[in-house]
Amino acid sequence: MGVFQHPITLFDALGQRRETVQAVVDTGATFSSFPAPLLAGLGVTPIRTIQVRLANGQEERWAMGQVEAELDGTRGPILCLFGSPGAPPLIGSHALEAFLLTVDPVEKRLVPKEAYLLCCHASIQNRLRL
């Protein structure tokens, strides 16, 4: 896919403080990752710990939190991992899906995409009545 960076803005829970960082867009990463000191400075706290497999095959346990973020003018909550202090910020596939964005690998940019749903609500209700 190629590697490129894209800005993402993170907010504290009250929306009073914000940090905009250049993050590597990593479609191979399930979750976004930001340096733990950055998240802590915004008041983000871990909500659980998950098992993560790194690109080199090594498995580690990482803290996960939820942060309010903005990508390309759209704002919303995303799950994120607490990375080491010197690690580069990463935008993972979960955030891309949450913001309805996909990667244009040729132009190395994020582009809007459609949301998909299995079927409409009325259709499900009609099938359940049978």
N, C-alpha and C positions, 0 to 999 in steps of 0.2 A: 504494500500500500504506500510505502514511502513515509517518512517521518517529517512532521512539521509542528509548529507551535501555534497556539491560538490563545487570545486573552480570555480569562474567566474571572469574574468578580465574586468574591465570597463576602457574606454579611454576618454580623453578629445577630443573635436571636431577636434583639430589639430593633434592628435595622438602623442603628446609629453609627456603627463603624463598618467600614468596608475595606477590603484589600483586593486589588486587581493584580493578577500574576500572569505571566506568560507560561502556559502549560503545554507539555508535549501531548499531542493527540495520539492515544494508544488504543487502537481498536482491538488489540489482543488482550487488553486488561479488562477484567469484568467491572471493577470499580475505579473511580477516580482516587487519586492519592495526593495528599498535600503534606508538607512538613509539619510534624506535630507541634512545634512552637507557633506556627502560623495559625493552626486551628485553635490551640489553647488561648492565643491572644485574642481570638474572636469569641471566646467562651464556649467553644464546642467541646463537648465531653463524650467519651466513649459510651456507646450503648450496649456493645457486646464485643466479643473477640471471635474472629473467624480463622479458619485454616486457609492459607494462601499458598499456591504453587507458583514459584518464581520462574522466570524464563529459563534459568539454568537447571530446572527440575527440583530444586531444593524446596522443601515445605517449611513454612513458618506460621506462627500465630500472630495476627495483626489486630490491633484495636480498630473498631469501626464506629463512626459517628454519623450524624446527619447535619448538614449545613445548608443554609439558604444560599443559592448561587444564581448568577445571571450569565447567560450565554447568548450572544447575538440579540440582545434586547428582550429576551424572555427570562423571567425570574421564577424560581421554584426550588423546592427542597431536593437534595440529592444525598444518597449514601456515599460515604467516603472513608478511606483508610488513613490512619495516622502514620505517615512516612517518617523516616529518619530525618534529623535536622538538615542535613546537606543534600537530601534527595530532591530531584527536580519535580515540580508539580506535574501530575498526569491527569488528563481527561480520559476516562474509560468509557466502555460501551454502555454501561448503565446510565450515565449522564447524557450521552448522545441520544439514547432512546427516550429518556425522560423529556428532553427538549426537542424531540422530533427532528433530529439532525442526523445527517449521514456524511460520509467523507467523499470528496471529489479527489481521487488520488492523483490525477493529472495536474490539476490546478493547485493542489495542496490547500484545500479550504473546506469549510463546513458548509453544507447546503441543506435547505429544508427538505423534509420527506413527509409522506402521508402517514397517518395512523391507520392501523389495521385492526379489525375486529372479526371474530369468527362469523357471527351473524347478528342480526338486529334483535332487540329485546322482544318485539311482538312475535317474531318468527319462533323464538325459543318458547314463549308462552303457548303458542298454538301447538307446537310439537309435544309439549308436556301434557296437554289435554287429551292426546290420543291414547 
